[in-house]
Amino acid sequence: MRVYFVGSGPGDPDLLTIRAHRLLRECRICIYAGSLVNPAILNLIPGTAERYDSAGMTLPRIVDAFREAHRKGADVVRLHSGDPSLYGAIREQMNALGRLGIEYEVVPGVSSFQAAAAALKAELTVPEAAQTVILTRGSGRTPVPADQDLSVLGRTGATLCLFLSAGRIRDIAETLARHRGEGCPAAVVYRATWPDQAIVRGTLADIAGKTETAGVGRTAMVIVGEALSQEAPSSKLYAPGFSHGFREGKP
């Protein structure tokens, strides 16, 4: 018996990995991350499979379900949204499984920050403007370490991908504008790849108002940085005069 922590991706079933698709089609027990998982993905699960919505479950209750599955000798698909390694709260579940002597593994998925970048048709790393991407969140009910606060990270110039933060977009925009300037590009992508996907584009000066007008407050990715600008510098990789190990540049 084994527990598989499976990333369901951002929402579109076509973005499931082949392995995730197979595990879902074969599973006997699935514990899934509530409304964060597209129902179309849940439709892949056999009708005879046991299903548990983890949105209403505590960690002890989830562990009890693991223990009962182990008693039955049935594998479990623990279905998380996006990629389980990012804000998936899987560490404490894996620790509990380790104490119980139950085998487990992680099956990665496409993250919402990647899906949001695709929806924006954006490259998050561009020469001279942003060669670093920071995946983080704004401080809220779950605080962040002081040296990882947006007031600190905002000074780096990196592209910022903010999880779980759209509901605090006004505070976030005001904080980052003090370091990036009000003209810095920003975007909010609601439910990337879902049928009701919505995109809000703007700058740190107006993104909060636009987002509030659109009624977006949850299940959205916030991306901030000069990489979103159409005026960002182009890569030299394909420039005629640029030489590398596979091509000699010509003037």
C-alpha positions in Angstrom: 0.0 0.0 0.0 1.3 3.5 -0.9 0.0 7.1 -0.6 0.6 9.2 -3.7 0.7 13.0 -3.2 -0.5 14.0 -6.7 -0.4 17.5 -8.2 -3.7 18.1 -10.1 -2.2 21.1 -11.9 -3.8 24.5 -12.2 -7.2 23.2 -13.3 -7.4 22.1 -17.0 -7.4 18.2 -17.1 -5.2 18.4 -20.2 -2.4 19.7 -18.0 -2.3 16.6 -15.8 0.8 14.6 -16.1 0.4 11.2 -17.7 1.3 9.5 -14.4 -1.3 11.6 -12.5 -3.9 10.6 -15.1 -3.1 6.9 -14.7 -3.2 7.0 -10.9 -6.5 8.8 -10.9 -8.1 6.3 -13.3 -6.9 3.4 -11.2 -7.4 4.7 -7.7 -9.6 3.1 -5.1 -9.4 5.9 -2.5 -8.9 9.6 -3.2 -8.5 12.5 -0.8 -8.8 15.7 -2.8 -8.3 19.4 -2.0 -11.9 20.5 -2.1 -13.0 23.2 -4.6 -9.4 23.8 -5.6 -9.6 20.7 -7.8 -11.6 21.0 -11.0 -14.6 18.6 -11.0 -13.6 17.5 -14.5 -10.5 16.0 -13.0 -12.5 14.3 -10.3 -14.6 12.7 -13.0 -11.5 10.6 -13.9 -11.8 8.7 -10.6 -13.7 5.4 -10.8 -17.3 5.7 -9.6 -16.6 2.9 -7.1 -13.7 4.7 -5.4 -14.0 6.2 -1.9 -13.7 10.0 -2.0 -12.9 12.4 0.8 -13.0 16.2 0.5 -10.0 17.4 2.6 -11.5 20.9 2.9 -13.5 19.8 5.9 -10.9 17.4 7.4 -8.3 18.0 10.1 -4.8 16.4 9.9 -5.8 13.6 12.4 -8.8 12.8 10.3 -6.7 12.6 7.1 -4.2 10.4 8.9 -7.0 8.1 10.1 -8.1 7.7 6.4 -4.5 6.8 5.5 -4.4 4.3 8.3 -7.7 2.7 7.3 -6.5 2.5 3.7 -3.4 0.8 4.9 -5.5 -1.8 6.8 -7.4 -2.5 3.6 -4.3 -2.7 1.5 -5.5 0.0 -0.9 -3.4 2.8 -2.4 -4.5 6.4 -1.8 -4.3 9.3 -4.2 -3.9 12.4 -2.1 -4.8 15.0 -4.7 -3.5 18.5 -4.2 -4.0 21.5 -6.5 -1.1 22.8 -8.6 2.2 21.2 -7.5 2.1 19.6 -4.0 5.5 21.1 -3.1 4.2 24.6 -3.1 1.9 25.6 -0.3 0.5 22.1 -0.3 0.9 21.4 3.5 2.2 17.9 2.6 5.2 17.9 5.0 3.1 17.1 8.1 1.2 14.4 6.2 4.4 12.7 5.1 5.8 12.9 8.6 2.7 11.2 9.9 3.0 8.5 7.3 6.7 8.0 8.1 5.8 7.4 11.8 3.2 4.8 10.7 5.6 3.1 8.4 3.4 3.7 5.3 5.2 4.3 2.0 4.5 7.4 0.0 5.8 9.4 -2.9 5.1 12.7 -4.6 3.9 13.1 -8.2 4.6 16.7 -9.4 2.1 18.9 -11.2 2.0 22.1 -13.2 1.9 25.0 -10.7 -0.5 27.9 -10.9 2.4 30.4 -11.3 3.3 28.6 -14.5 -0.3 28.5 -15.7 -0.7 32.2 -14.9 2.5 33.1 -16.9 1.1 31.1 -19.8 -2.2 32.8 -19.6 -0.4 36.2 -19.7 1.8 34.9 -22.6 4.7 36.2 -20.5 8.3 35.1 -19.9 9.1 35.6 -16.3 12.8 35.9 -16.8 14.1 38.5 -19.3 17.7 39.8 -19.8 18.7 42.9 -17.9 15.3 43.2 -16.2 14.7 40.0 -14.3 16.8 36.9 -14.1 15.3 35.7 -10.8 11.8 34.6 -10.0 10.6 34.6 -6.4 7.6 32.4 -5.4 6.2 33.8 -2.2 3.0 35.1 -0.5 1.9 38.2 1.4 1.7 38.0 5.1 -1.7 37.3 6.5 -3.1 34.8 9.0 0.0 32.8 8.3 2.9 35.2 8.9 6.1 35.2 6.8 9.6 35.6 8.3 10.6 39.2 8.6 13.5 38.9 6.1 11.0 37.5 3.6 8.4 40.2 3.9 7.4 41.9 0.6 9.0 45.1 1.9 12.3 43.3 1.7 11.7 41.1 -1.4 10.4 44.1 -3.3 13.8 45.6 -3.4 15.3 42.7 -5.4 13.9 43.6 -8.8 13.0 39.9 -9.3 9.7 38.8 -10.8 7.4 38.2 -7.9 4.8 35.4 -8.1 2.5 35.8 -5.1 0.3 32.9 -4.0 -2.7 33.2 -1.7 -2.4 37.0 -1.8 -5.0 38.4 -4.1 -7.3 39.3 -1.3 -4.7 41.7 0.0 -3.8 43.2 -3.3 -4.2 46.9 -2.2 -1.7 46.5 0.7 0.6 44.5 -1.6 0.6 47.1 -4.4 1.2 49.9 -2.0 4.1 48.1 -0.3 5.8 47.1 -3.6 5.2 50.5 -5.2 7.5 52.1 -2.6 10.4 50.0 -4.0 9.4 49.3 -7.7 7.6 52.5 -8.5 3.9 52.9 -9.3 4.6 52.2 -13.0 5.8 48.7 -12.4 3.7 46.2 -14.4 1.4 43.9 -12.4 -1.2 41.3 -13.2 -3.7 39.1 -11.4 -4.8 35.8 -13.0 -7.9 34.3 -11.6 -8.3 30.5 -11.9 -5.8 30.1 -14.6 -6.8 27.4 -17.2 -10.3 27.0 -15.7 -13.3 27.8 -18.0 -13.9 31.0 -16.0 -10.3 32.2 -16.1 -10.0 36.0 -15.8 -7.0 38.2 -16.3 -6.5 41.7 -14.8 -3.5 43.7 -16.1 -2.2 47.0 -14.8 0.6 48.6 -12.8 1.2 48.9 -9.1 -0.7 52.2 -9.3 -4.0 50.8 -10.5 -3.9 47.0 -10.2 -5.7 47.0 -6.8 -8.6 49.0 -8.1 -8.9 47.0 -11.3 -8.8 43.7 -9.3 -11.5 44.9 -6.9 -13.7 46.1 -9.7 -13.3 42.6 -11.3 -14.4 41.0 -8.1 -11.3 38.9 -7.8 -10.3 38.1 -4.2 -9.3 34.5 -4.0 -7.9 31.6 -6.1 -5.7 34.0 -8.1 -2.0 34.5 -8.8 -0.5 37.9 -8.5 2.6 38.6 -10.7 4.7 41.7 -10.4 7.8 42.8 -12.3 9.3 44.4 -15.3 9.3 41.1 -17.1 5.6 41.7 -17.8 6.4 44.7 -19.9 6.4 44.5 -23.7 9.4 46.9 -23.6 11.7 44.5 -21.6 15.0 43.8 -23.4 15.2 40.9 -25.8 17.4 37.9 -25.3 20.7 37.8 -27.3 20.3 34.0 -27.8 19.0 34.3 -31.3 20.6 37.6 -32.2 22.6 37.2 -35.5 25.8 38.6 -33.9 25.7 36.4 -30.8 28.0 33.4 -30.8 27.6 30.3 -28.6 28.7 26.6 -28.6 26.3 25.7 -31.4 26.4 28.7 -33.7 28.9 31.4 -34.7 27.6 34.9 -34.7 27.8 37.0 -37.8 28.0 40.8 -37.9 
